[in-house]
Each structure stands twice: as structure tokens, then as C-alpha cells.
């Protein structure tokens, strides 16, 4: 009997020793154990989250090959898009008006009646005048393109400028009837409501939409922000729930500022 008991005890010890030597792989761990390990090393999770944020910022700030990105993302949720580096010198491709730093940093921009720091001789080389209409010379001459810009008209040399206008042109392989434009400028949203949007289709099969609206006093903050912002994303909100998004280039921001400066130097009032 004692011998039988001893053999049974030896067998039991052998089984226990085998189980102790078997260590499961990480893939075999149950979620509760994995959660415990993560809590022991929270810095790993923070590093992963920071990496994901950096990748998201880089992806959203990158200019897409398609002028209008169809991913329909909420651009205003990005906290730290890269600020554009600007040159204050009066050279082609750089805005000629000052860009404030401290006064508007960290808050929504509102209209400020600042003096124009350049003169017409400096600004007019960047403008085109066609049939009394003034706009940036970098705006495509093609009426069916992808543009967002300021324009205004003058009836004669002695006349004062007419109202400053915001012009939007959309062209893509899919149609878009938009009735709202959201400008996200340095992280803050500014809403614009065009009164009339025209649509059509080219012989090449592209759909186009366009609007051309006078900028009333209610949009003064938007005008100022477009001329002084470091980064701007535009979202066209379609009537059928579809929207299109694009990032404006530094040159387009320069065009806003320079066109407004010419408008004011010629006597225009917002």
C-alpha cells in the first residue's frame, strides 16, 4: 500500500513539473493578462498614440493629387497642422502684406482695420485686369477649373471698386451641387453660404460647379482670416450629403491677401 501511494505521488509531481515548464506565447495570453502588461508600461501606449497622431497630421496636411479629396473627413479635428513658413520680401509667390503672429495666435481671428503695407506698384504685377475685373494673375483662365479666390470690378479709372467677391470653382469626374462652404483656418471654422451655384458638364465629361458672391459685412472675419491665416482647408458641402475637401496652397493664401490689399488701395471698403 505504501509503495502504491509513493508511486502515485511521484506521478503527480511529474505532471505538475511539466505544467510549470510550459510557458504560453504572447499570442496565447488572455486579454486580461495583456491588459495587465500594458498597464505596467503605459509609455508604450502613449508612444503609439503619438505616432498615430503624427501620421494623421502629416497625411491631412499633405496636398492630395486629386484637387478635391473625396474622403469627407472633418479637417478641423487636427490640432497641430504645420504652419506655413512665409517670406516677407516682395517677391513673386509671397504675400506682400504682413502676417501677424501674437495678436491672433491661439484664438479665432476677427476683422482688424489694418493699414496696407504695400503700394500698387508692388501689387499690380500679381494681378490680372480683364474687362474691368481684377483678380490674381495666378487664377486659371479656364472657367471650368478648381479655384477659390477674391475678385472685384471697376467701371473706370475714376470709379471706386464694386463689392469684393468670393469666387469658387469646382471641377471633377463626379457632380457636386454645394450650398455651403466651410473654411477651416488655423483650426477654426468659418461658414459661407453662396446665393447661387451654377452647374454643368464639359465636352470631356467633367462636371463643374461655380459660385460668385459679394462679400457682405457679415463675412469680414472670414475675409481677414483668409488673408492672414497660416493654413486653410476648404470643404464644399453638397445638397445631397456629399462633400469635397481640399487644402489651399500658400500661393492661394498670398492671392487673397494681395487682392484685398489692391482692393483697399483703390478705395474699396469691406
Backbone torsions as a table, in degrees:
resi	resn	phi	psi	omega
1	UNK	NA	-45.1	178.4
2	UNK	-61.5	-39.3	179.6
3	UNK	-63.5	-40.8	-179.9
4	UNK	-63.9	-41.7	-179.5
5	UNK	-65.4	-40.2	179.6
6	UNK	-64.3	-42.0	179.0
7	UNK	-62.7	-41.2	179.6
8	UNK	-63.3	-38.4	179.3
9	UNK	-67.1	-41.2	178.7
10	UNK	-62.3	-42.1	179.7
11	UNK	-63.5	-41.5	-179.4
12	UNK	-64.4	-41.6	178.5
13	UNK	-64.1	-36.3	178.5
14	UNK	-64.7	-41.3	179.1
15	UNK	-63.8	-45.0	-180.0
16	UNK	-63.2	-39.3	178.9
17	UNK	-64.4	-38.0	178.5
18	UNK	-65.0	-40.2	179.0
19	UNK	-66.8	-37.2	-178.7
20	UNK	-67.6	-32.1	-178.3
21	UNK	-80.3	-9.6	-179.0
22	UNK	-93.6	108.0	-179.0
23	UNK	-105.7	121.6	-177.4
24	UNK	-67.9	149.3	174.4
25	UNK	-69.9	166.0	178.8
26	UNK	-59.2	-33.7	-177.9
27	UNK	-68.9	-21.5	-177.5
28	UNK	-90.3	-5.1	-177.3
29	UNK	-70.7	142.9	178.5
30	UNK	-76.0	158.4	-177.8
31	UNK	-56.4	-37.7	-177.8
32	UNK	-60.3	-40.4	179.7
33	UNK	-68.2	-41.2	179.8
34	UNK	-63.2	-41.0	178.2
35	UNK	-60.2	-39.9	179.2
36	UNK	-62.8	-40.1	178.9
37	UNK	-65.6	-41.2	179.7
38	UNK	-63.4	-37.8	179.8
39	UNK	-66.3	-26.9	177.4
40	UNK	-73.6	-21.8	-177.6
41	UNK	-131.3	65.3	-178.0
42	UNK	-64.2	-23.7	-179.1
43	UNK	-63.9	-27.4	178.3
44	UNK	-65.7	-42.2	-180.0
45	UNK	-68.2	-38.9	177.9
46	UNK	-63.5	-40.0	178.9
47	UNK	-63.5	-40.8	178.9
48	UNK	-64.6	-43.3	-179.8
49	UNK	-63.8	-40.2	178.5
50	UNK	-64.2	-40.2	178.8
51	UNK	-64.0	-42.9	178.6
52	UNK	-62.0	-40.3	179.8
53	UNK	-64.5	-44.0	179.7
54	UNK	-62.0	-41.3	178.2
55	UNK	-64.0	-39.4	-179.5
56	UNK	-66.9	-41.8	178.8
57	UNK	-62.4	-45.9	-179.6
58	UNK	-62.9	-41.3	-178.2
59	UNK	-67.5	-42.0	-177.4
60	UNK	-73.9	-31.1	-179.2
61	UNK	-81.4	-13.3	-177.8
62	UNK	-75.4	134.5	177.8
63	UNK	-69.0	124.8	-177.4
64	UNK	-76.3	153.8	175.1
65	UNK	-66.0	-39.1	175.1
66	UNK	-79.3	125.0	-177.9
67	UNK	-54.8	-34.0	178.4
68	UNK	-118.5	112.5	-179.5
69	UNK	-74.2	130.6	-175.2
70	UNK	-96.4	11.4	-176.3
71	UNK	-75.2	-15.4	174.0
72	UNK	57.8	51.5	179.3
73	UNK	-95.9	156.8	175.8
74	UNK	-86.2	96.0	-171.7
75	UNK	-67.2	-28.9	-174.8
76	UNK	-67.4	-6.0	-178.1
77	UNK	-82.6	-9.5	178.8
78	UNK	-78.9	128.5	-174.4
79	UNK	-83.2	-37.3	-169.3
80	UNK	-131.4	60.8	172.9
81	UNK	-64.8	149.6	-177.2
82	UNK	-66.6	133.4	177.6
83	UNK	-75.6	140.7	179.7
84	UNK	-73.3	141.7	177.0
85	UNK	-93.7	124.9	-173.8
86	UNK	-117.6	152.8	178.1
87	UNK	-109.4	126.2	-176.9
88	UNK	-79.3	-8.5	-178.6
89	UNK	-68.1	149.6	-179.4
90	UNK	-81.7	75.6	178.5
91	UNK	-123.6	159.3	-176.5
92	UNK	-62.8	131.6	177.8
93	UNK	96.4	-1.2	178.4
94	UNK	-124.9	140.5	-179.1
95	UNK	-64.7	147.5	-176.2
96	UNK	-99.1	-5.0	177.5
97	UNK	-100.8	156.7	-174.8
98	UNK	-71.5	150.2	176.2
99	UNK	-115.4	110.0	-175.9
100	UNK	-68.7	153.0	178.7
101	UNK	-108.7	-78.5	-173.8
102	UNK	-61.5	-42.2	-174.0
103	UNK	-58.3	-32.0	-175.5
104	UNK	-113.1	-1.2	-174.9
105	UNK	-69.2	129.4	174.6
106	UNK	83.3	8.1	177.0
107	UNK	-151.0	164.7	-179.6
108	UNK	-65.9	134.2	-178.9
109	UNK	-79.7	141.0	174.3
110	UNK	-126.7	162.4	-174.5
111	UNK	-59.9	135.2	173.8
112	UNK	-131.5	128.7	-176.3
113	UNK	-82.0	76.4	-176.3
114	UNK	-90.8	148.3	176.7
115	UNK	-70.9	150.6	176.6
116	UNK	-78.0	130.6	-173.8
117	UNK	-94.9	-2.4	178.3
118	UNK	-120.8	167.1	177.8
119	UNK	-113.4	172.9	-175.4
120	UNK	-63.0	-33.8	179.5
121	UNK	-61.8	-33.1	178.2
122	UNK	-78.6	-34.3	-170.7
123	UNK	-88.7	-36.1	-172.9
124	UNK	-61.6	-29.1	176.3
125	UNK	-60.6	-16.3	-179.8
126	UNK	-98.6	5.4	-175.6
127	UNK	-115.2	156.7	172.3
128	UNK	-121.6	136.6	177.1
129	UNK	-119.3	116.4	-178.3
130	UNK	-131.5	114.4	178.8
131	UNK	59.7	34.7	-179.6
132	UNK	84.1	-3.3	178.1
133	UNK	-96.3	134.6	178.3
134	UNK	-107.1	131.6	170.8
135	UNK	-158.9	171.7	-178.5
136	UNK	-61.3	142.1	178.8
137	UNK	-70.5	-12.3	-179.5
138	UNK	-88.1	-6.1	175.4
139	UNK	-70.7	132.6	-177.7
140	UNK	-59.5	136.3	177.5
141	UNK	-71.3	-18.4	178.8
142	UNK	-70.9	122.9	-177.8
143	UNK	-67.7	-18.0	178.0
144	UNK	-111.3	89.4	-179.2
145	UNK	-143.9	-163.3	176.6
146	UNK	-120.8	100.3	-175.0
147	UNK	-142.8	149.4	169.2
148	UNK	-138.1	118.2	-171.5
149	UNK	-159.7	165.9	173.2
150	UNK	-93.1	151.3	173.9
151	UNK	-153.2	159.4	174.0
152	UNK	-157.4	163.8	-178.8
153	UNK	-123.3	154.3	173.5
154	UNK	-134.0	134.7	-177.1
155	UNK	-79.8	-23.9	-179.4
156	UNK	-167.1	174.0	-176.7
157	UNK	-64.3	-32.6	-177.2
158	UNK	-91.2	-4.6	-177.5
159	UNK	-84.5	159.7	173.9
160	UNK	-89.4	153.8	179.4
161	UNK	-62.5	148.0	171.4
162	UNK	-74.3	-172.8	-178.0
163	UNK	-61.1	144.2	172.2
164	UNK	-68.9	137.3	-175.6
165	UNK	-121.3	150.5	172.8
166	UNK	-107.2	120.2	-177.5
167	UNK	-111.2	133.0	179.0
168	UNK	-127.8	130.6	176.7
169	UNK	-130.4	130.0	-179.2
170	UNK	-122.6	137.6	177.1
171	UNK	-147.6	127.0	-178.1
172	UNK	-162.5	179.2	-178.5
173	UNK	-78.9	-9.5	178.5
174	UNK	-124.5	144.5	-176.8
175	UNK	-73.4	156.9	176.6
176	UNK	-151.4	118.2	174.6
177	UNK	-105.9	95.0	-174.6
178	UNK	-96.3	147.2	177.5
179	UNK	-129.3	7.3	178.2
180	UNK	-152.5	141.3	177.2
181	UNK	-124.2	124.8	178.8
182	UNK	-109.1	119.4	175.3
183	UNK	-100.5	118.5	172.5
184	UNK	-98.3	110.7	-172.8
185	UNK	-119.4	114.8	-177.8
186	UNK	51.4	34.6	174.6
187	UNK	95.2	-1.6	-178.5
188	UNK	-117.8	141.2	-177.1
189	UNK	-91.9	136.2	174.3
190	UNK	-125.4	129.4	-173.2
191	UNK	-105.0	136.6	178.3
192	UNK	-130.3	138.3	-176.8
193	UNK	-121.5	100.8	178.6
194	UNK	-66.4	143.7	-178.4
195	UNK	-78.9	-33.2	-177.2
196	UNK	-147.0	130.9	176.9
197	UNK	-117.9	127.5	178.8
198	UNK	-98.7	145.7	179.1
199	UNK	-131.1	159.4	176.4
200	UNK	-173.2	-173.4	-179.9
201	UNK	-142.0	135.4	-178.0
202	UNK	-83.7	169.0	177.0
203	UNK	-65.2	-22.7	178.9
204	UNK	-83.5	-1.1	177.6
205	UNK	91.6	8.5	177.9
206	UNK	-88.0	140.8	175.1
207	UNK	-90.5	142.1	178.4
208	UNK	-133.7	151.1	174.1
209	UNK	-138.6	147.6	-177.8
210	UNK	-151.5	148.9	173.7
211	UNK	-140.5	152.6	-176.9
212	UNK	-148.1	103.5	-170.1
213	UNK	-128.1	142.8	172.9
214	UNK	-69.6	139.6	-179.9
215	UNK	-92.4	103.1	179.2
216	UNK	-75.1	171.8	-177.6
217	UNK	-58.6	-28.0	-179.3
218	UNK	-63.3	-18.2	-178.3
219	UNK	-103.7	17.2	-178.5
220	UNK	-61.7	-38.8	179.5
221	UNK	-63.6	-39.8	177.7
222	UNK	-62.5	-44.9	179.6
223	UNK	-58.7	-47.0	-178.9
224	UNK	-63.5	-44.0	-178.1
225	UNK	-65.0	-39.1	178.2
226	UNK	-63.7	-31.3	-177.7
227	UNK	-86.7	-13.9	-175.0
228	UNK	-125.8	-5.2	-177.9
229	UNK	-71.5	154.7	176.9
230	UNK	-87.3	-31.4	177.4
231	UNK	-148.8	142.4	-175.5
232	UNK	-135.9	130.8	172.9
233	UNK	-120.1	135.1	-175.4
234	UNK	-113.4	132.3	178.3
235	UNK	-124.4	117.9	175.4
236	UNK	-90.4	118.5	-177.3
237	UNK	-93.5	114.2	-178.3
238	UNK	-79.8	151.7	-179.0
239	UNK	-67.8	-22.9	-179.7
240	UNK	-93.6	13.7	179.6
241	UNK	91.0	-3.2	178.7
242	UNK	-94.1	143.1	178.6
243	UNK	-135.2	161.5	178.3
244	UNK	-131.5	142.6	-174.9
245	UNK	-128.2	143.5	172.1
246	UNK	-149.7	157.6	176.9
247	UNK	-101.0	128.0	177.6
248	UNK	-77.2	146.0	-179.5
249	UNK	-82.1	165.6	176.1
250	UNK	-59.5	-38.8	-179.9
251	UNK	-64.2	-36.0	177.3
252	UNK	-66.4	-37.3	176.0
253	UNK	-65.7	-39.0	175.6
254	UNK	-60.5	-40.1	-179.4
255	UNK	-62.0	-40.8	177.2
256	UNK	-58.2	-50.7	-175.7
257	UNK	-64.1	-44.3	-177.2
258	UNK	-68.8	-39.1	178.9
259	UNK	-65.5	-41.8	177.5
260	UNK	-63.0	-39.8	180.0
261	UNK	-62.9	-44.7	177.4
262	UNK	-61.8	-44.0	179.5
263	UNK	-56.2	-45.8	-178.2
264	UNK	-72.1	-37.7	179.0
265	UNK	-65.3	-29.0	178.7
266	UNK	-85.1	1.9	176.2
267	UNK	104.8	4.4	-180.0
268	UNK	-71.1	146.1	-179.4
269	UNK	-128.2	132.2	177.6
270	UNK	-84.0	NA	NA
